[in-house]
Amino acid sequence: MVPTVLTYLAAAFAEIAGCFAVWAWLRKGASVWWLIPGALALAAFAYLLTRIDSAAAGRAFAAYGSVYIAASLAWLWAVEGSRPDRWDVVGGIVCLAGAAVIIFGPRGA
């Protein structure tokens, strides 16, 4: 369980960092050089998702989506300095509950 959660968190950080690099370049006027670490971060994100122990890629990706939402809210607060409101927090918790059902739900043979 812990390796799966850590892999999802690492993938979320890599994806958000990569997307933020592009955002900073296009929307905030950052140097084009931001795209190099951004591309590397996005490649790391894709690699990390392949490390999830799942028989089906779609299931791993679906569960990841909710982790991404929660991690994005943490990024909003930690990096962008905008504290999530109660609806952000409730939505994040609902998403993580959904991920837990997808990841840890019993599977029939």
ZADREN-774373 format. One record per atom (N, C-alpha, C): residue number from 1; residue in one letter; atom name; x, y, z. Coordinates in steps of 0.05 Angstrom, whole numbers, plus 5000, padded with zeros to 4 digits. Layout:
% ZADREN-774373
{pt NUM; 'A'; 'CA'; {X; Y; Z}} ...
***
This chain:
% ZADREN-774373
{pt 1; 'M'; 'N'; {5016; 4976; 5000}} {pt 1; 'M'; 'CA'; {5000; 5000; 5000}} {pt 1; 'M'; 'C'; {5017; 5025; 5000}} {pt 2; 'V'; 'N'; {5037; 5027; 5017}} {pt 2; 'V'; 'CA'; {5054; 5051; 5019}} {pt 2; 'V'; 'C'; {5069; 5056; 4993}} {pt 3; 'P'; 'N'; {5081; 5036; 4980}} {pt 3; 'P'; 'CA'; {5095; 5042; 4954}} {pt 3; 'P'; 'C'; {5075; 5053; 4933}} {pt 4; 'T'; 'N'; {5051; 5043; 4933}} {pt 4; 'T'; 'CA'; {5031; 5053; 4913}} {pt 4; 'T'; 'C'; {5024; 5082; 4919}} {pt 5; 'V'; 'N'; {5019; 5088; 4944}} {pt 5; 'V'; 'CA'; {5012; 5116; 4951}} {pt 5; 'V'; 'C'; {5036; 5135; 4945}} {pt 6; 'L'; 'N'; {5060; 5126; 4952}} {pt 6; 'L'; 'CA'; {5083; 5143; 4946}} {pt 6; 'L'; 'C'; {5088; 5147; 4916}} {pt 7; 'T'; 'N'; {5083; 5126; 4901}} {pt 7; 'T'; 'CA'; {5086; 5128; 4872}} {pt 7; 'T'; 'C'; {5066; 5147; 4860}} {pt 8; 'Y'; 'N'; {5041; 5145; 4869}} {pt 8; 'Y'; 'CA'; {5020; 5164; 4860}} {pt 8; 'Y'; 'C'; {5028; 5193; 4868}} {pt 9; 'L'; 'N'; {5037; 5197; 4892}} {pt 9; 'L'; 'CA'; {5045; 5224; 4900}} {pt 9; 'L'; 'C'; {5068; 5235; 4884}} {pt 10; 'A'; 'N'; {5088; 5218; 4879}} {pt 10; 'A'; 'CA'; {5111; 5226; 4862}} {pt 10; 'A'; 'C'; {5102; 5233; 4834}} {pt 11; 'A'; 'N'; {5084; 5216; 4823}} {pt 11; 'A'; 'CA'; {5073; 5221; 4796}} {pt 11; 'A'; 'C'; {5058; 5248; 4795}} {pt 12; 'A'; 'N'; {5042; 5253; 4816}} {pt 12; 'A'; 'CA'; {5027; 5278; 4817}} {pt 12; 'A'; 'C'; {5045; 5302; 4818}} {pt 13; 'F'; 'N'; {5066; 5300; 4835}} {pt 13; 'F'; 'CA'; {5085; 5322; 4837}} {pt 13; 'F'; 'C'; {5098; 5327; 4810}} {pt 14; 'A'; 'N'; {5107; 5306; 4797}} {pt 14; 'A'; 'CA'; {5120; 5308; 4771}} {pt 14; 'A'; 'C'; {5102; 5321; 4750}} {pt 15; 'E'; 'N'; {5077; 5311; 4749}} {pt 15; 'E'; 'CA'; {5058; 5322; 4729}} {pt 15; 'E'; 'C'; {5052; 5351; 4735}} {pt 16; 'I'; 'N'; {5047; 5358; 4759}} {pt 16; 'I'; 'CA'; {5040; 5386; 4766}} {pt 16; 'I'; 'C'; {5064; 5404; 4761}} {pt 17; 'A'; 'N'; {5088; 5395; 4768}} {pt 17; 'A'; 'CA'; {5112; 5411; 4763}} {pt 17; 'A'; 'C'; {5116; 5416; 4733}} {pt 18; 'G'; 'N'; {5112; 5394; 4717}} {pt 18; 'G'; 'CA'; {5115; 5397; 4688}} {pt 18; 'G'; 'C'; {5095; 5415; 4676}} {pt 19; 'C'; 'N'; {5070; 5412; 4684}} {pt 19; 'C'; 'CA'; {5049; 5430; 4674}} {pt 19; 'C'; 'C'; {5053; 5459; 4683}} {pt 20; 'F'; 'N'; {5062; 5462; 4708}} {pt 20; 'F'; 'CA'; {5067; 5489; 4718}} {pt 20; 'F'; 'C'; {5089; 5503; 4703}} {pt 21; 'A'; 'N'; {5109; 5488; 4694}} {pt 21; 'A'; 'CA'; {5131; 5499; 4679}} {pt 21; 'A'; 'C'; {5120; 5511; 4652}} {pt 22; 'V'; 'N'; {5102; 5496; 4639}} {pt 22; 'V'; 'CA'; {5090; 5506; 4615}} {pt 22; 'V'; 'C'; {5072; 5530; 4621}} {pt 23; 'W'; 'N'; {5057; 5529; 4643}} {pt 23; 'W'; 'CA'; {5040; 5551; 4651}} {pt 23; 'W'; 'C'; {5057; 5576; 4656}} {pt 24; 'A'; 'N'; {5079; 5573; 4670}} {pt 24; 'A'; 'CA'; {5096; 5595; 4677}} {pt 24; 'A'; 'C'; {5107; 5608; 4651}} {pt 25; 'W'; 'N'; {5114; 5591; 4632}} {pt 25; 'W'; 'CA'; {5125; 5601; 4606}} {pt 25; 'W'; 'C'; {5104; 5616; 4591}} {pt 26; 'L'; 'N'; {5080; 5604; 4587}} {pt 26; 'L'; 'CA'; {5059; 5616; 4571}} {pt 26; 'L'; 'C'; {5044; 5638; 4585}} {pt 27; 'R'; 'N'; {5038; 5635; 4610}} {pt 27; 'R'; 'CA'; {5021; 5654; 4624}} {pt 27; 'R'; 'C'; {5035; 5674; 4641}} {pt 28; 'K'; 'N'; {5059; 5668; 4650}} {pt 28; 'K'; 'CA'; {5073; 5686; 4668}} {pt 28; 'K'; 'C'; {5098; 5698; 4656}} {pt 29; 'G'; 'N'; {5104; 5692; 4631}} {pt 29; 'G'; 'CA'; {5127; 5703; 4618}} {pt 29; 'G'; 'C'; {5154; 5692; 4626}} {pt 30; 'A'; 'N'; {5154; 5668; 4638}} {pt 30; 'A'; 'CA'; {5180; 5656; 4645}} {pt 30; 'A'; 'C'; {5195; 5649; 4620}} {pt 31; 'S'; 'N'; {5221; 5645; 4623}} {pt 31; 'S'; 'CA'; {5239; 5638; 4602}} {pt 31; 'S'; 'C'; {5230; 5612; 4588}} {pt 32; 'V'; 'N'; {5236; 5610; 4562}} {pt 32; 'V'; 'CA'; {5231; 5585; 4548}} {pt 32; 'V'; 'C'; {5246; 5561; 4559}} {pt 33; 'W'; 'N'; {5268; 5567; 4574}} {pt 33; 'W'; 'CA'; {5284; 5546; 4587}} {pt 33; 'W'; 'C'; {5269; 5531; 4608}} {pt 34; 'W'; 'N'; {5247; 5542; 4617}} {pt 34; 'W'; 'CA'; {5230; 5528; 4637}} {pt 34; 'W'; 'C'; {5218; 5502; 4624}} {pt 35; 'L'; 'N'; {5217; 5502; 4597}} {pt 35; 'L'; 'CA'; {5205; 5478; 4584}} {pt 35; 'L'; 'C'; {5222; 5453; 4586}} {pt 36; 'I'; 'N'; {5248; 5456; 4590}} {pt 36; 'I'; 'CA'; {5265; 5433; 4592}} {pt 36; 'I'; 'C'; {5260; 5417; 4618}} {pt 37; 'P'; 'N'; {5261; 5430; 4641}} {pt 37; 'P'; 'CA'; {5254; 5414; 4665}} {pt 37; 'P'; 'C'; {5225; 5406; 4665}} {pt 38; 'G'; 'N'; {5208; 5422; 4652}} {pt 38; 'G'; 'CA'; {5180; 5415; 4650}} {pt 38; 'G'; 'C'; {5176; 5389; 4635}} {pt 39; 'A'; 'N'; {5190; 5387; 4612}} {pt 39; 'A'; 'CA'; {5188; 5362; 4596}} {pt 39; 'A'; 'C'; {5199; 5338; 4611}} {pt 40; 'L'; 'N'; {5221; 5342; 4625}} {pt 40; 'L'; 'CA'; {5233; 5321; 4641}} {pt 40; 'L'; 'C'; {5213; 5312; 4663}} {pt 41; 'A'; 'N'; {5201; 5331; 4676}} {pt 41; 'A'; 'CA'; {5181; 5324; 4697}} {pt 41; 'A'; 'C'; {5158; 5309; 4685}} {pt 42; 'L'; 'N'; {5148; 5317; 4662}} {pt 42; 'L'; 'CA'; {5126; 5302; 4649}} {pt 42; 'L'; 'C'; {5134; 5274; 4641}} {pt 43; 'A'; 'N'; {5158; 5271; 4632}} {pt 43; 'A'; 'CA'; {5168; 5244; 4625}} {pt 43; 'A'; 'C'; {5170; 5227; 4650}} {pt 44; 'A'; 'N'; {5179; 5239; 4672}} {pt 44; 'A'; 'CA'; {5180; 5224; 4698}} {pt 44; 'A'; 'C'; {5152; 5216; 4707}} {pt 45; 'F'; 'N'; {5133; 5234; 4703}} {pt 45; 'F'; 'CA'; {5105; 5228; 4710}} {pt 45; 'F'; 'C'; {5095; 5203; 4695}} {pt 46; 'A'; 'N'; {5100; 5203; 4669}} {pt 46; 'A'; 'CA'; {5090; 5180; 4653}} {pt 46; 'A'; 'C'; {5104; 5154; 4661}} {pt 47; 'Y'; 'N'; {5130; 5156; 4667}} {pt 47; 'Y'; 'CA'; {5145; 5132; 4676}} {pt 47; 'Y'; 'C'; {5134; 5123; 4703}} {pt 48; 'L'; 'N'; {5129; 5141; 4721}} {pt 48; 'L'; 'CA'; {5120; 5133; 4748}} {pt 48; 'L'; 'C'; {5093; 5119; 4747}} {pt 49; 'L'; 'N'; {5075; 5128; 4729}} {pt 49; 'L'; 'CA'; {5049; 5114; 4727}} {pt 49; 'L'; 'C'; {5052; 5085; 4718}} {pt 50; 'T'; 'N'; {5073; 5079; 4703}} {pt 50; 'T'; 'CA'; {5077; 5051; 4694}} {pt 50; 'T'; 'C'; {5086; 5034; 4717}} {pt 51; 'R'; 'N'; {5095; 5046; 4739}} {pt 51; 'R'; 'CA'; {5105; 5031; 4762}} {pt 51; 'R'; 'C'; {5082; 5023; 4781}} {pt 52; 'I'; 'N'; {5058; 5032; 4776}} {pt 52; 'I'; 'CA'; {5035; 5025; 4793}} {pt 52; 'I'; 'C'; {5029; 4996; 4789}} {pt 53; 'D'; 'N'; {5026; 4981; 4811}} {pt 53; 'D'; 'CA'; {5019; 4953; 4810}} {pt 53; 'D'; 'C'; {4990; 4949; 4804}} {pt 54; 'S'; 'N'; {4983; 4947; 4778}} {pt 54; 'S'; 'CA'; {4956; 4944; 4770}} {pt 54; 'S'; 'C'; {4955; 4927; 4744}} {pt 55; 'A'; 'N'; {4936; 4909; 4742}} {pt 55; 'A'; 'CA'; {4934; 4893; 4718}} {pt 55; 'A'; 'C'; {4923; 4909; 4694}} {pt 56; 'A'; 'N'; {4910; 4932; 4700}} {pt 56; 'A'; 'CA'; {4898; 4948; 4679}} {pt 56; 'A'; 'C'; {4907; 4977; 4682}} {pt 57; 'A'; 'N'; {4918; 4988; 4660}} {pt 57; 'A'; 'CA'; {4927; 5015; 4660}} {pt 57; 'A'; 'C'; {4905; 5035; 4666}} {pt 58; 'G'; 'N'; {4881; 5030; 4655}} {pt 58; 'G'; 'CA'; {4859; 5048; 4659}} {pt 58; 'G'; 'C'; {4851; 5050; 4689}} {pt 59; 'R'; 'N'; {4853; 5029; 4704}} {pt 59; 'R'; 'CA'; {4847; 5029; 4732}} {pt 59; 'R'; 'C'; {4868; 5046; 4747}} {pt 60; 'A'; 'N'; {4893; 5042; 4740}} {pt 60; 'A'; 'CA'; {4915; 5058; 4753}} {pt 60; 'A'; 'C'; {4911; 5087; 4746}} {pt 61; 'F'; 'N'; {4904; 5094; 4721}} {pt 61; 'F'; 'CA'; {4901; 5121; 4713}} {pt 61; 'F'; 'C'; {4876; 5134; 4727}} {pt 62; 'A'; 'N'; {4855; 5119; 4729}} {pt 62; 'A'; 'CA'; {4830; 5129; 4742}} {pt 62; 'A'; 'C'; {4836; 5136; 4771}} {pt 63; 'A'; 'N'; {4849; 5118; 4786}} {pt 63; 'A'; 'CA'; {4855; 5124; 4814}} {pt 63; 'A'; 'C'; {4874; 5148; 4815}} {pt 64; 'Y'; 'N'; {4893; 5149; 4797}} {pt 64; 'Y'; 'CA'; {4912; 5171; 4797}} {pt 64; 'Y'; 'C'; {4898; 5198; 4794}} {pt 65; 'G'; 'N'; {4877; 5199; 4779}} {pt 65; 'G'; 'CA'; {4863; 5225; 4774}} {pt 65; 'G'; 'C'; {4855; 5238; 4800}} {pt 66; 'S'; 'N'; {4846; 5222; 4819}} {pt 66; 'S'; 'CA'; {4837; 5234; 4844}} {pt 66; 'S'; 'C'; {4861; 5243; 4861}} {pt 67; 'V'; 'N'; {4882; 5228; 4860}} {pt 67; 'V'; 'CA'; {4907; 5236; 4874}} {pt 67; 'V'; 'C'; {4917; 5262; 4862}} {pt 68; 'Y'; 'N'; {4915; 5265; 4836}} {pt 68; 'Y'; 'CA'; {4923; 5289; 4823}} {pt 68; 'Y'; 'C'; {4907; 5313; 4833}} {pt 69; 'I'; 'N'; {4881; 5310; 4836}} {pt 69; 'I'; 'CA'; {4864; 5331; 4845}} {pt 69; 'I'; 'C'; {4873; 5340; 4873}} {pt 70; 'A'; 'N'; {4877; 5322; 4891}} {pt 70; 'A'; 'CA'; {4885; 5329; 4918}} {pt 70; 'A'; 'C'; {4913; 5341; 4918}} {pt 71; 'A'; 'N'; {4931; 5331; 4903}} {pt 71; 'A'; 'CA'; {4958; 5342; 4901}} {pt 71; 'A'; 'C'; {4958; 5370; 4889}} {pt 72; 'S'; 'N'; {4940; 5375; 4870}} {pt 72; 'S'; 'CA'; {4937; 5401; 4858}} {pt 72; 'S'; 'C'; {4928; 5422; 4879}} {pt 73; 'L'; 'N'; {4911; 5414; 4897}} {pt 73; 'L'; 'CA'; {4902; 5432; 4918}} {pt 73; 'L'; 'C'; {4925; 5438; 4937}} {pt 74; 'A'; 'N'; {4942; 5418; 4943}} {pt 74; 'A'; 'CA'; {4965; 5422; 4959}} {pt 74; 'A'; 'C'; {4985; 5441; 4945}} {pt 75; 'W'; 'N'; {4988; 5438; 4919}} {pt 75; 'W'; 'CA'; {5005; 5456; 4903}} {pt 75; 'W'; 'C'; {4994; 5485; 4904}} {pt 76; 'L'; 'N'; {4968; 5487; 4901}} {pt 76; 'L'; 'CA'; {4955; 5513; 4902}} {pt 76; 'L'; 'C'; {4963; 5528; 4927}} {pt 77; 'W'; 'N'; {4964; 5514; 4950}} {pt 77; 'W'; 'CA'; {4970; 5526; 4975}} {pt 77; 'W'; 'C'; {5000; 5530; 4978}} {pt 78; 'A'; 'N'; {5016; 5509; 4974}} {pt 78; 'A'; 'CA'; {5045; 5510; 4979}} {pt 78; 'A'; 'C'; {5060; 5527; 4960}} {pt 79; 'V'; 'N'; {5053; 5526; 4934}} {pt 79; 'V'; 'CA'; {5069; 5540; 4914}} {pt 79; 'V'; 'C'; {5057; 5567; 4905}} {pt 80; 'E'; 'N'; {5030; 5566; 4902}} {pt 80; 'E'; 'CA'; {5017; 5590; 4892}} {pt 80; 'E'; 'C'; {5007; 5609; 4915}} {pt 81; 'G'; 'N'; {5008; 5599; 4939}} {pt 81; 'G'; 'CA'; {5001; 5615; 4962}} {pt 81; 'G'; 'C'; {4972; 5621; 4965}} {pt 82; 'S'; 'N'; {4955; 5605; 4953}} {pt 82; 'S'; 'CA'; {4926; 5609; 4956}} {pt 82; 'S'; 'C'; {4915; 5585; 4971}} {pt 83; 'R'; 'N'; {4905; 5591; 4995}} {pt 83; 'R'; 'CA'; {4895; 5569; 5012}} {pt 83; 'R'; 'C'; {4869; 5558; 5002}} {pt 84; 'P'; 'N'; {4868; 5531; 4999}} {pt 84; 'P'; 'CA'; {4843; 5519; 4990}} {pt 84; 'P'; 'C'; {4820; 5525; 5010}} {pt 85; 'D'; 'N'; {4796; 5529; 4999}} {pt 85; 'D'; 'CA'; {4773; 5534; 5017}} {pt 85; 'D'; 'C'; {4761; 5507; 5025}} {pt 86; 'R'; 'N'; {4740; 5508; 5041}} {pt 86; 'R'; 'CA'; {4728; 5483; 5052}} {pt 86; 'R'; 'C'; {4717; 5466; 5030}} {pt 87; 'W'; 'N'; {4707; 5478; 5008}} {pt 87; 'W'; 'CA'; {4696; 5462; 4986}} {pt 87; 'W'; 'C'; {4719; 5448; 4971}} {pt 88; 'D'; 'N'; {4742; 5461; 4968}} {pt 88; 'D'; 'CA'; {4765; 5448; 4956}} {pt 88; 'D'; 'C'; {4772; 5423; 4973}} {pt 89; 'V'; 'N'; {4773; 5427; 4999}} {pt 89; 'V'; 'CA'; {4781; 5405; 5017}} {pt 89; 'V'; 'C'; {4761; 5382; 5016}} {pt 90; 'V'; 'N'; {4735; 5389; 5018}} {pt 90; 'V'; 'CA'; {4715; 5368; 5016}} {pt 90; 'V'; 'C'; {4717; 5353; 4989}} {pt 91; 'G'; 'N'; {4720; 5368; 4968}} {pt 91; 'G'; 'CA'; {4722; 5355; 4941}} {pt 91; 'G'; 'C'; {4746; 5337; 4940}} {pt 92; 'G'; 'N'; {4769; 5346; 4951}} {pt 92; 'G'; 'CA'; {4793; 5330; 4951}} {pt 92; 'G'; 'C'; {4790; 5304; 4967}} {pt 93; 'I'; 'N'; {4776; 5306; 4990}} {pt 93; 'I'; 'CA'; {4771; 5282; 5006}} {pt 93; 'I'; 'C'; {4753; 5262; 4992}} {pt 94; 'V'; 'N'; {4732; 5272; 4978}} {pt 94; 'V'; 'CA'; {4714; 5255; 4963}} {pt 94; 'V'; 'C'; {4730; 5241; 4941}} {pt 95; 'C'; 'N'; {4747; 5256; 4928}} {pt 95; 'C'; 'CA'; {4764; 5243; 4906}} {pt 95; 'C'; 'C'; {4782; 5222; 4917}} {pt 96; 'L'; 'N'; {4795; 5227; 4940}} {pt 96; 'L'; 'CA'; {4813; 5207; 4951}} {pt 96; 'L'; 'C'; {4798; 5183; 4961}} {pt 97; 'A'; 'N'; {4774; 5186; 4971}} {pt 97; 'A'; 'CA'; {4757; 5163; 4978}} {pt 97; 'A'; 'C'; {4752; 5146; 4953}} {pt 98; 'G'; 'N'; {4746; 5160; 4931}} {pt 98; 'G'; 'CA'; {4741; 5145; 4906}} {pt 98; 'G'; 'C'; {4766; 5130; 4897}} {pt 99; 'A'; 'N'; {4789; 5142; 4900}} {pt 99; 'A'; 'CA'; {4814; 5129; 4893}} {pt 99; 'A'; 'C'; {4818; 5104; 4910}} {pt 100; 'A'; 'N'; {4812; 5106; 4936}} {pt 100; 'A'; 'CA'; {4816; 5083; 4954}} {pt 100; 'A'; 'C'; {4798; 5060; 4945}} {pt 101; 'V'; 'N'; {4773; 5066; 4937}} {pt 101; 'V'; 'CA'; {4755; 5045; 4928}} {pt 101; 'V'; 'C'; {4767; 5032; 4903}} {pt 102; 'I'; 'N'; {4776; 5048; 4884}} {pt 102; 'I'; 'CA'; {4788; 5037; 4859}} {pt 102; 'I'; 'C'; {4812; 5020; 4865}} {pt 103; 'I'; 'N'; {4831; 5031; 4881}} {pt 103; 'I'; 'CA'; {4856; 5017; 4886}} {pt 103; 'I'; 'C'; {4853; 4992; 4903}} {pt 104; 'F'; 'N'; {4838; 4995; 4925}} {pt 104; 'F'; 'CA'; {4838; 4974; 4945}} {pt 104; 'F'; 'C'; {4812; 4956; 4945}} {pt 105; 'G'; 'N'; {4793; 4962; 4927}} {pt 105; 'G'; 'CA'; {4769; 4946; 4925}} {pt 105; 'G'; 'C'; {4775; 4917; 4918}} {pt 106; 'P'; 'N'; {4760; 4898; 4929}} {pt 106; 'P'; 'CA'; {4765; 4870; 4923}} {pt 106; 'P'; 'C'; {4758; 4864; 4894}} {pt 107; 'R'; 'N'; {4775; 4849; 4882}} {pt 107; 'R'; 'CA'; {4771; 4842; 4853}} {pt 107; 'R'; 'C'; {4764; 4812; 4852}} {pt 108; 'G'; 'N'; {4744; 4806; 4836}} {pt 108; 'G'; 'CA'; {4737; 4778; 4832}} {pt 108; 'G'; 'C'; {4756; 4764; 4813}} {pt 109; 'A'; 'N'; {4757; 4738; 4813}} {pt 109; 'A'; 'CA'; {4775; 4723; 4796}} {pt 109; 'A'; 'C'; {4767; 4723; 4768}} 
***
